Amino acid sequence: AQSVSQHNHHVILSEAASLELGCNYSYGGTVNLFWYVQYPGQHLQLLLKYFSGDPLVKGIKGFEAEFIKSKFSFNLRKPSVQWSDTAEYFCAVNWRGSTSGTYKYIFGTGTRLKVLA
Amino acid sequence: DVKVTQSSRYLVKRTGEKVFLECVQDMDHENMFWYRQDPGLGLRLIYFSYDVKMKEKGDIPEGYSVSREKKERFSLILESASTNQTSMYLCASTLGRMTGYQETQYFGPGTRLLVL
């Protein structure tokens, strides 16, 4: 079965530290890639997404992610985290299914980030 | 802004009860999804629907059914609740079926269900 792996389950950083969260997927075809964030008590929301073009994607709140096709990776980065970045981060991958009109949308297991003030 | 609402934030039910979770979106989206979110397991797709009265099984449909009688409403039904269905249930929607594979999912606030 296809999968999305987030190897860091819990990350603790001090404010101003740099962040990199890993995301790897297993599907070998053309994919679309997403990072979602869930702040405490809030809905899951989109952070950034990649469909095509420049593999370095910029999202909201200073986040960026780089798609490296050869490594099946889409890692999330932020140069300097803030206390308000404390949240759970989910990587997601989707692709068009073999049946016309359907598609697969798979989420990783999530990474809980805690930023210490 | 897209708004996805879920009927309850918290629900406590007893084993064997029939449970209905309701989801409504207000942006005329074609696709709607039900996930369950468990610690360490992320989001797992239960069912999705790409049109009224249409549904497709996700990765973990056992013990669940769904209903989509109107475009804006997607219901998840636990026919006979069991303790292993204690979880956070998330509803989501995307705009259109044919472009859905490139689309952002818009999530509701979730329903935390406890089955005793």
Interface residues (C-beta under 8 A of the other chain):
Chain A: V4 Q6 H9 N32 F34 Y36 Q42 H43 L44 Q45 L46 K49 F51 F90 A92 N94 W95 R96 G101 T102 Y103 Y105 I106 F107 G108 T109 G110
Chain B: V4 F33 Y35 G40 L41 G42 L43 R44 L45 Y50 E56 L90 A92 R97 M98 G100 Y101 Q102 T104 Q105 F107 G108 P109 G110
